[in-house]
């Protein structure tokens, strides 16, 4: 006797696909809304760019610094 209801493991790829699509649509809408030009001043120069690029750069820099911090903390704990 075969059960026609899908198992949880059969539904997981579809749920992940739906979540991915929702996140993708949200990110697209977010980037379209944040297209205003902003001025960014550095020590030696300044530039004008879209706000979304400033936000992506800041998030990327934060991610890299966070990973480096975690790796350094793990190395320090391992040594002690």
N, C-alpha and C positions, 0 to 999 in steps of 0.2 A: 504494500500500500504506500503510495507516494504522496507526500504532503506538498501542496502547490504553493504554500506561503514561503517567501524567500527567507533564508536564514540571515542572521545579523551580519555574518561575514560576506554575504552576497550583496548586502546593501551598503557596506562601508565605502566602496569606490564611488558610488553615486552620491553619497553624502559629502565626501571629500570634494568631488567635482562641483557640487552645488555651493559649498562653502568657498571654494576657490573662485568660482564665478562671481559670487557676491562681493568678495574682497577685491577682485579685479575691477568690477563696476564702481565700487566705492573709491578706489584709488584713481581711476580715470576721472570720476566726477570731482574728486579732491584736487587733482592737478589742473583741471579745466577752470575751477573756481579761483585758484591761487595763481593767476597769470599776471597780476599787477607787477609793474616794474618797481624795484627797490634799489636804493643806492647802498652799496656795501663798501665801507672804508677799512682798508688795511693800513699797516704802518707806513709802507712805502708808496701805496697807490690806492685808488678807489675805482670802483666799477659799478655799472648798472646792469641788473639781470632780473629775471622773473623770480618772484618770491618762492615758487615751488623748487627752483634749483638751489636756493639758499637753504631751504628746509631739508632737502635731500642731502646736501653736503653736510649740514649740521648733524643730521641723523646718522649718516655714514661715519663721520668723525667720532661721534659718541659711541657707535658700535665698535669701532676699531679700538678706541681708548678703553672701553669696557672689557673687551676680550684681552687686551694686553694687561690690564689691571688684574683680571682673574688669573691669568697665567702666571704673573709675577707673584701674586699672593699664594697660589698653589705651590710654586717653587720654594717660596720662603717657608711655608708650613712643612713641606717635605724635607727640607734641610734641617729643621729643628726637631 
